């Protein structure tokens, strides 16, 4: 009976810490909105709802009417829809959910370490950075997709889901090359470990990272063609 109770404590403590991490993440994204870049994307989303996809510069006095490609069109459209349905309170909720999900996704890969205390300590730097850098820009959505990519690459899901991740990523922010660079670095690292006689499991990681990079690339290529602006 004692052994069963003892065995359950780490898992229970881990869940409590995980919930705490997620709540801290929610708190980071909950404050009032005010980022100037976000407000521009929100205005673009409102334009999309009123007049269709923005294809001409509608905001700049010196270049008004010139053809534009809104790279973060999906994020802008999302902001516009949420604003239309729930106003600024809905947008604040969207940001809080995004930062909470980001913190939770960062927590998942830490389970390689059995010590809950060490896992909690590992979360301090990203949450501290998040306190100052997780703003309401489309980059926040890209961060969530990046974290989701890493979780899937670690083996917590079918790598084919990265087609969806890549498709969404290219539609919300221009940082999608970071995903391929990170997967490439992980694959290269595992090859070095393998050549140096490291843990045999690195061969499995190498194959997993290669598969992840392939499926992510497929999603990015598809979204680069199938979108409101076409291949441009």
C-alpha positions, 0 to 999 in steps of 0.5 A, a space after each residue: 500500500 505504501 509503495 503504491 502511494 509513493 509511486 503516485 506522488 511524483 505523477 500527482 506533483 508533476 500534474 500540479 506543476 504542469 497546471 501551474 506552468 500553464 496558468 503562469 502562461 495564461 497570466 502572461 497573455 492575459 494583460 491588456 492589448 497594445 502592441 502596435 504590430 498587433 493593432 495593424 494585423 487587427 485592422 487588416 483582419 477587419 478590412 478582410 471581413 468588410 471588403 475581402 482579402 486585402 490585396 492593396 495597401 490600405 493603410 500607408 498614405 505614400 503607397 496607398 493602392 499598391 499591390 501587397 501580399 499579407 504574409 500573416 493573412 490567416 492570423 489577421 483573419 483570425 483576429 478579425 473574426 474573434 474581434 467581430 464575435 467577442 471584441 477585445 475581451 475575446 482577443 485577450 482570451 485568445 492571447 491567454 489561451 495561446 500563451 497557456 498552450 505554449 507554456 504547456 507544450 514547453 513543459 511536455 518534453 521535460 518529462 525525460 527527466 524524472 525529477 519534477 523539481 528539475 523540470 520546474 527549474 527548466 521552465 523558469 527561463 522560457 517563462 521569464 522570456 515569455 513575460 517580456 517577449 510573448 506579445 500578441 503579434 502573429 509571432 505568438 501563434 508561430 511560437 505555439 506551432 514551433 513548440 507543437 512541432 518539437 513535441 511531435 518530433 519528440 515522438 508524441 504524435 504522428 509526424 504527418 500532423 506536421 503537414 497541418 503545422 507547416 500549412 498553418 505556420 506559413 499562413 500566420 508568420 514568416 518564421 517557418 524556416 526556423 522549424 526546418 533549421 531546428 529539425 535539420 540541426 537535431 538530425 545532424 546532432 543525432 548523426 554525430 552522436 551515432 558516429 561517435 558511438 553514442 546511444 543507439 536510440 539516436 538512430 531512431 531520433 535521426 529517422 524521426 527528425 528526417 520524417 518530421 522535416 519532410 512532412 513539415 516541408 510538405 505543409 509549407 509547400 502546399 500552403 505556399 501554393 494554396 492560399 488567397 495570394 497564390 504562389 506570390 
